[in-house]
Amino acid sequence: TQGGALIGMMLEAAQPEPPEEPTPVSRWFEALARRDQSILAWDRFFEGCDVLLCPVAMTTAFPHCEPGTPIKVD
């Protein structure tokens, strides 16, 4: 799906690359090209919708108590 591809793109972009001393100019231009591809992908995504809702945490929701249940405190 388009959303899955975007999430994969964001995760890939967040992965650190091992540093090289010094960074060749070609790597700099490759990074700029990847950035441009990312910008274009987001532009295409927002042609079809106005907003992207994202979770506030990278975990699933935790179970809640039934209303009126006392909270156990240690």
C-alpha positions in Angstrom: 0.0 0.0 0.0 1.0 3.6 -0.4 1.0 4.2 3.4 3.2 1.1 3.9 5.7 2.3 1.3 5.9 5.7 3.0 6.5 4.2 6.4 9.2 2.0 4.9 10.8 5.1 3.3 10.8 6.9 6.7 12.3 4.0 8.5 15.0 3.6 5.9 15.8 7.3 6.0 16.1 7.2 9.8 18.8 4.4 9.8 22.2 5.8 10.5 25.0 5.1 8.1 28.5 4.4 9.3 30.6 7.6 8.9 33.4 7.8 6.3 36.3 10.1 6.6 36.0 12.2 4.5 32.6 11.9 2.9 33.0 11.9 -0.9 31.1 14.5 -2.9 29.4 11.7 -4.8 27.8 10.5 -1.5 26.6 14.0 -0.8 24.9 14.2 -4.1 23.4 10.7 -3.6 22.0 11.9 -0.3 20.5 15.0 -1.9 18.9 12.8 -4.6 17.3 10.6 -2.0 16.0 13.7 -0.2 14.5 15.0 -3.4 12.8 11.6 -4.0 11.4 11.7 -0.5 10.1 15.2 -1.0 8.4 14.2 -4.3 6.9 11.1 -2.7 5.3 13.3 0.1 4.1 15.7 -2.5 2.4 12.8 -4.4 0.9 11.5 -1.2 -0.6 14.8 -0.3 -2.2 15.2 -3.7 -4.8 12.6 -2.6 -5.3 13.7 1.1 -5.0 16.7 3.3 -3.6 15.2 6.5 -1.5 12.3 7.7 -2.3 11.1 11.3 0.7 9.5 13.1 0.8 7.7 16.4 2.4 9.6 19.3 4.4 6.5 20.3 6.0 3.5 18.6 4.0 1.0 20.8 0.6 -0.5 20.6 -2.1 0.8 22.9 -2.1 -0.6 26.4 -5.2 -2.2 27.9 -7.5 0.1 29.9 -9.4 -0.8 33.1 -13.2 -0.9 33.0 -14.8 2.4 34.1 -15.1 2.5 37.9 -12.4 0.0 38.5 -10.0 1.2 41.3 -6.4 1.7 40.2 -3.8 -0.4 42.0 -0.9 1.6 43.4 2.2 0.0 44.9 
